[in-house]
Amino acid sequence: MTSLGSAILAATLAELAATGGRPSPERIAAYFAPAERGGKPLGLTAGNWCAAGACFVAMQAVKTDQLEAAGLPHRYRAAGLELEQDAVRLRAWRPIALVRSGGYQLEPGDLLILSRGSESWQRHVARVERTESARVLTIDANGPGGGWARVTRELSTPSLLGAIAYPKAPPVVA
């Protein structure tokens, strides 16, 4: 049985391979297309696309843009802060202190949320590939170099805010 997180991680790896890590502007616009706020489409076609890219690959795994209805702990979002707020609402948010203390073990496919920039609302989103002791290996949309990128981070990294835990159940495919 494949967990939801594992299925989404597989879709992330497929997108990394399909784009060679460098999605075209048209592909990035496709990442943003289903993003919504307040139940309405955002109409974005460009910008920081880490959240939208993470949601896009989730959509590939569950075959719908109605991510929350498919069992994900968030909706299809274009902002990391909104993903975090959804996870808090759905009780899937794991503060980084809980992760660092061993109270929650990161799983493949979980999302890491990091602070980004000088504003308190700015976030970066990274998909967990695996953990190795006190390190986490992620695949970041809009990562270093502006594309899909594999990144290794220490769990002690100050910018880490928390994780979004994905259910252990298999994906609900629409």
Secondary structure, DSSP 8 states (H G I E B T S, - for coil): ---HHHHHHHHHHHHHHHHTT---HHHHHHHHTT-EETTEE----SS--HHHHHHHHHHHHHTSS-TTTTT-SS-S-S-HHHHHHHHHHTT-EEEHHHHHTTSS---TT-EEEEE-SSSTT-EEEEEEEEEETTEEEEEETT-GGGS-EEEEEETT-TTEEEEE---SS-----
